[in-house]
């Protein structure tokens, strides 16, 4: 997802040392916020954890908005005729790798669901499973954020750091 602005049609230029911590924050804050939202609200700690979780989710979404307008996201989402040869090559390589990583994550999630359902049915082991709409919304929201940002993350982490004189 790339958000084009009239002021910066080619995206906001963010340096690689800036983008990397933003991506790490996005990938850490969203799942941590969702996990904190799972704490039961009956206790005082649950209310505090829920508020902290909500703050982390909002922070992750704010990071996503910043990244969505960056030149890195432009490179991953722009039509081929608007990219130069180097950008197309980087984008195609990153998209291929992102597809492999994303497929692996989805496969692990499906295997987890299959095993936890089977073990719970046989009363062997009871692990957490999504049971409410909010659980599924959090999972799908995380997958959407990951699918939109993973190619850009692969490009950002694949770039060599700038040389210092």
MARDOMAR-283626 format. One record per residue (C-alpha): x, y, z; residue in one letter; residue number from 1. Coordinates in steps of 0.05 Angstrom, whole numbers. Layout:
<atoms>
       u       v       w  type  seq
       X       Y       Z     a  NUM
...
</atoms>
This chain:
<atoms>
       u       v       w  type  seq
       0       0       0     x    1
      29      67     -21     x    2
      -4     134      -5     x    3
      15     186     -57     x    4
      12     259     -35     x    5
      11     320     -80     x    6
      70     350     -42     x    7
     113     287     -49     x    8
      89     246    -108     x    9
     148     198    -104     x   10
     140     187     -29     x   11
     174     215      32     x   12
     249     199      31     x   13
     265     159      93     x   14
     335     134     104     x   15
     348      60     115     x   16
     371      72     187     x   17
     303     106     199     x   18
     261      54     164     x   19
     291      -6     199     x   20
     271      14     270     x   21
     202      35     245     x   22
     192     -35     215     x   23
     217     -69     278     x   24
     169     -25     319     x   25
     111     -43     273     x   26
     125    -117     276     x   27
     135    -115     352     x   28
      81     -66     374     x   29
      22     -96     337     x   30
      26    -168     363     x   31
      46    -145     433     x   32
     -13     -97     434     x   33
     -60    -153     412     x   34
     -33    -200     465     x   35
     -43    -147     519     x   36
    -115    -138     494     x   37
    -127    -212     512     x   38
    -116    -200     587     x   39
    -185    -206     621     x   40
    -215    -139     637     x   41
    -245    -162     703     x   42
    -183    -144     743     x   43
    -149     -76     750     x   44
     -88    -104     715     x   45
    -132    -124     656     x   46
    -156     -53     646     x   47
     -85     -26     648     x   48
     -60     -81     601     x   49
    -118     -67     554     x   50
    -102       7     552     x   51
     -28      -7     541     x   52
     -46     -57     486     x   53
     -90      -6     452     x   54
     -35      46     455     x   55
      14      -3     423     x   56
     -35     -20     368     x   57
     -46      55     354     x   58
      29      65     353     x   59
      37       8     303     x   60
     -17      37     258     x   61
      16     106     262     x   62
      81      74     240     x   63
      44      40     183     x   64
      16     107     160     x   65
      87     137     160     x   66
     114      78     121     x   67
      55      78      72     x   68
      76     146      47     x   69
     150     130      40     x   70
     191     122     -23     x   71
     205      50      -2     x   72
     131      32      -5     x   73
     127      69     -72     x   74
     180      23     -99     x   75
     142     -39     -77     x   76
      73     -17    -102     x   77
      86      27    -163     x   78
      69       1    -233     x   79
     130     -26    -270     x   80
     132      29    -322     x   81
     144      81    -268     x   82
     205      45    -238     x   83
     276      42    -265     x   84
     310     -25    -279     x   85
     346     -28    -211     x   86
     281     -12    -173     x   87
     243     -65    -212     x   88
     296    -117    -198     x   89
     298    -101    -124     x   90
     222    -101    -120     x   91
     214    -168    -157     x   92
     267    -201    -113     x   93
     235    -174     -50     x   94
     165    -194     -72     x   95
     189    -265     -85     x   96
     222    -270     -17     x   97
     162    -237      18     x   98
     115    -287     -14     x   99
     158    -345      12     x  100
     162    -316      82     x  101
      87    -298      84     x  102
      68    -368      59     x  103
     112    -399     113     x  104
      79    -357     167     x  105
       9    -376     143     x  106
      29    -449     140     x  107
      55    -447     211     x  108
     -10    -414     234     x  109
     -52    -467     199     x  110
     -11    -523     230     x  111
     -17    -491     299     x  112
     -93    -487     291     x  113
     -97    -559     267     x  114
     -54    -586     324     x  115
     -87    -545     379     x  116
    -157    -566     355     x  117
    -136    -639     353     x  118
    -103    -637     421     x  119
    -161    -601     453     x  120
    -210    -651     424     x  121
    -170    -708     455     x  122
    -162    -672     522     x  123
     -86    -676     516     x  124
     -65    -603     516     x  125
    -104    -539     517     x  126
     -68    -482     482     x  127
     -97    -414     463     x  128
    -142    -413     402     x  129
    -179    -354     372     x  130
    -251    -361     393     x  131
    -281    -291     385     x  132
    -287    -243     328     x  133
    -237    -196     360     x  134
    -185    -251     360     x  135
    -194    -265     286     x  136
    -195    -190     271     x  137
    -127    -183     306     x  138
     -98    -241     267     x  139
    -124    -217     200     x  140
    -102    -145     216     x  141
     -32    -169     231     x  142
     -31    -210     166     x  143
     -54    -149     126     x  144
       0    -105     157     x  145
      52    -158     144     x  146
      31    -169      72     x  147
      33     -94      57     x  148
     100     -81      89     x  149
     141    -145      81     x  150
     168    -131      11     x  151
     191     -62      34     x  152
     221     -92      97     x  153
     261    -142      56     x  154
     288     -85      12     x  155
     304     -42      73     x  156
     341     -98     110     x  157
     375    -122      47     x  158
     409     -55      33     x  159
     480     -47      55     x  160
     490       6     108     x  161
     519      72      83     x  162
     594      75      84     x  163
     625     122     134     x  164
     688     160     115     x  165
</atoms>
